[in-house]
Amino acid sequence: MYVLTDIETGGVYAVNDTSTGSRVVTMFIDKDDATRYHGLLMSNGFKRDLEVNEIEPDTVRDNCSQYGYEYTVITPDDLVVPPTE
């Protein structure tokens, strides 16, 4: 799986789910999808420097559970567009 991480802090990128108020980490099965999402974020003017990193899904699940975040898995068949922030 692939996630976006902050180059400076190493933190995993998460979006705010406005309907629930929770933070959601997006995991991508396909690296190309993660790279495409990253490009869309940057073109929308996202301010932090992010990079695509491969990570074990269990690590993300455990950290989300520990810090009260949620997560979602994006398959190659999914279409996901980053929020405009």
Backbone as numpy.savetxt, mean C-alpha at the origin, in Angstrom:
# Nx Ny Nz CAx CAy CAz Cx Cy Cz
4.37 -11.08 -2.27 3.52 -9.90 -2.27 4.41 -8.66 -2.27
3.80 -7.56 -2.69 4.53 -6.30 -2.79 3.75 -5.19 -2.09
4.47 -4.30 -1.43 3.87 -3.15 -0.78 4.71 -1.92 -1.13
4.14 -0.77 -0.89 4.88 0.48 -1.03 5.40 0.87 0.34
6.68 1.25 0.40 7.26 1.68 1.66 7.89 3.05 1.50
7.90 3.78 2.59 8.50 5.11 2.63 10.02 4.94 2.65
10.70 5.56 1.71 12.16 5.41 1.60 12.85 5.93 2.85
12.39 7.04 3.40 13.04 7.66 4.55 12.82 6.88 5.85
11.57 6.47 6.11 11.24 5.85 7.39 11.16 4.33 7.34
10.95 3.77 6.14 10.75 2.33 6.02 9.33 1.90 6.34
8.47 2.86 6.68 7.09 2.53 6.99 6.31 2.12 5.76
5.32 1.28 5.96 4.50 0.79 4.86 3.39 1.81 4.58
3.19 2.11 3.30 2.15 3.03 2.87 0.77 2.44 3.17
-0.11 3.27 3.72 -1.49 2.86 4.00 -2.41 4.03 3.65
-3.61 3.70 3.22 -4.60 4.73 2.90 -5.61 4.82 4.03
-6.25 5.97 4.13 -7.35 6.15 5.09 -8.64 5.70 4.44
-9.33 4.78 5.08 -10.65 4.38 4.61 -11.66 5.32 5.26
-12.16 6.26 4.47 -13.04 7.28 5.03 -14.37 6.72 5.54
-14.77 5.56 5.04 -16.05 4.99 5.49 -15.93 4.34 6.87
-14.73 3.85 7.23 -14.56 3.19 8.52 -13.61 3.94 9.45
-12.84 4.87 8.91 -11.87 5.59 9.70 -10.59 4.82 9.96
-10.44 3.67 9.33 -9.25 2.85 9.57 -8.20 3.08 8.49
-6.98 2.67 8.80 -5.86 2.72 7.86 -5.76 1.35 7.21
-5.54 1.31 5.88 -5.51 0.06 5.14 -4.22 -0.03 4.34
-3.47 -1.10 4.58 -2.25 -1.39 3.82 -2.66 -2.18 2.58
-2.14 -1.78 1.44 -2.44 -2.45 0.18 -1.28 -3.36 -0.19
-1.58 -4.66 -0.31 -0.59 -5.64 -0.77 -0.94 -6.04 -2.19
0.05 -6.07 -3.04 -0.15 -6.43 -4.44 0.48 -7.79 -4.71
-0.24 -8.66 -5.40 0.32 -9.95 -5.81 1.36 -9.75 -6.89
1.09 -8.83 -7.81 1.95 -8.61 -8.96 2.77 -7.33 -8.78
4.08 -7.44 -8.95 4.97 -6.29 -8.80 4.62 -5.18 -9.78
4.24 -5.54 -11.01 3.87 -4.53 -12.00 2.68 -3.69 -11.54
1.72 -4.32 -10.86 0.57 -3.58 -10.35 0.99 -2.61 -9.25
1.90 -3.04 -8.38 2.41 -2.16 -7.33 3.16 -0.98 -7.94
3.95 -1.26 -8.97 4.70 -0.21 -9.65 3.76 0.78 -10.33
2.71 0.29 -10.95 1.72 1.15 -11.61 1.00 2.04 -10.59
0.61 1.45 -9.46 -0.06 2.21 -8.40 0.88 3.30 -7.87
2.14 2.95 -7.70 3.15 3.92 -7.24 3.23 5.09 -8.22
3.27 4.79 -9.51 3.32 5.84 -10.53 2.10 6.75 -10.48
0.93 6.17 -10.26 -0.30 6.96 -10.15 -0.24 7.87 -8.93
0.26 7.35 -7.81 0.40 8.18 -6.61 1.30 9.38 -6.87
2.43 9.11 -7.51 3.39 10.18 -7.78 2.80 11.21 -8.74
2.06 10.75 -9.75 1.48 11.69 -10.70 0.36 12.52 -10.06
-0.22 12.00 -8.97 -1.24 12.75 -8.22 -0.63 13.75 -7.25
0.71 13.80 -7.19 1.38 14.76 -6.31 1.65 14.27 -4.91
1.65 12.94 -4.71 1.96 12.41 -3.37 3.32 12.90 -2.94
3.45 13.38 -1.71 4.64 14.11 -1.27 5.80 13.24 -0.78
5.54 12.05 -0.26 6.62 11.23 0.30 7.25 10.37 -0.80
8.54 10.06 -0.62 9.23 9.18 -1.55 8.97 7.73 -1.17
8.35 7.00 -2.08 8.01 5.60 -1.84 8.77 4.71 -2.81
8.87 3.43 -2.43 9.43 2.43 -3.33 8.64 1.14 -3.17
8.72 0.28 -4.17 8.04 -1.00 -4.15 8.99 -2.03 -3.53
8.48 -2.76 -2.53 9.28 -3.80 -1.87 8.50 -5.10 -1.77
9.23 -6.19 -1.94 8.63 -7.51 -1.74 8.63 -7.82 -0.26
7.54 -8.41 0.22 7.41 -8.70 1.64 6.57 -9.96 1.84
6.82 -10.64 2.93 6.01 -11.82 3.27 4.63 -11.36 3.75
3.58 -11.93 3.21 2.23 -11.51 3.62 1.99 -11.65 5.12
2.55 -12.70 5.75 2.35 -12.88 7.18 2.93 -11.72 7.98
4.03 -11.15 7.51 4.63 -10.00 8.19 3.68 -8.82 8.18
3.07 -8.57 7.03 2.11 -7.46 6.93 0.90 -7.74 7.81
0.37 -8.95 7.75 -0.81 -9.29 8.56 -0.52 -9.11 10.06
0.65 -9.59 10.50 1.01 -9.48 11.92 1.15 -8.03 12.34
1.83 -7.21 11.51 2.00 -5.80 11.85 0.68 -5.05 11.83
-0.18 -5.36 10.88 -1.49 -4.72 10.83 -2.28 -5.05 12.10
-2.24 -6.30 12.49 -2.94 -6.71 13.70 -2.39 -5.99 14.93
-1.07 -5.88 15.01 -0.42 -5.25 16.15 -0.74 -3.76 16.24
-0.80 -3.07 15.10 -0.98 -1.62 15.10 -2.40 -1.16 14.78
-3.33 -2.09 14.65 -4.72 -1.73 14.42 -5.04 -1.29 13.00
-4.22 -1.72 12.05 -4.47 -1.41 10.64 -5.22 -2.58 10.02
-5.81 -2.33 8.88 -6.40 -3.39 8.06 -5.50 -3.56 6.84
-5.75 -4.60 6.07 -4.99 -4.79 4.84 -5.92 -5.34 3.77
-5.51 -5.16 2.54 -6.23 -5.70 1.41 -5.22 -6.27 0.43
-5.64 -7.29 -0.30 -4.77 -7.92 -1.30 -5.34 -7.61 -2.67
-4.49 -7.03 -3.52 -4.88 -6.68 -4.88 -4.37 -7.77 -5.82
-5.30 -8.42 -6.51 -4.94 -9.46 -7.46 -4.74 -8.84 -8.84
-4.13 -9.56 -9.77 -3.95 -9.02 -11.13 -5.27 -8.65 -11.82
-6.39 -9.20 -11.37 -7.69 -8.91 -11.98 -8.37 -7.67 -11.39
-7.80 -7.12 -10.31 -8.40 -5.96 -9.64 -7.92 -4.66 -10.29
-8.79 -3.68 -10.25 -8.45 -2.32 -10.68 -8.50 -1.45 -9.45
-7.37 -0.85 -9.10 -7.33 0.00 -7.92 -6.66 1.32 -8.29
-7.27 2.40 -7.84 -6.77 3.74 -8.12 -6.52 4.42 -6.78
-5.34 5.02 -6.60 -5.06 5.66 -5.32 -5.94 6.89 -5.10
-6.19 7.18 -3.83 -6.98 8.38 -3.53 -6.15 9.63 -3.87
-6.85 10.70 -4.14 -6.15 11.97 -4.32 -6.04 12.60 -2.95
-4.81 12.85 -2.56 -4.59 13.38 -1.19 -4.08 14.79 -1.25
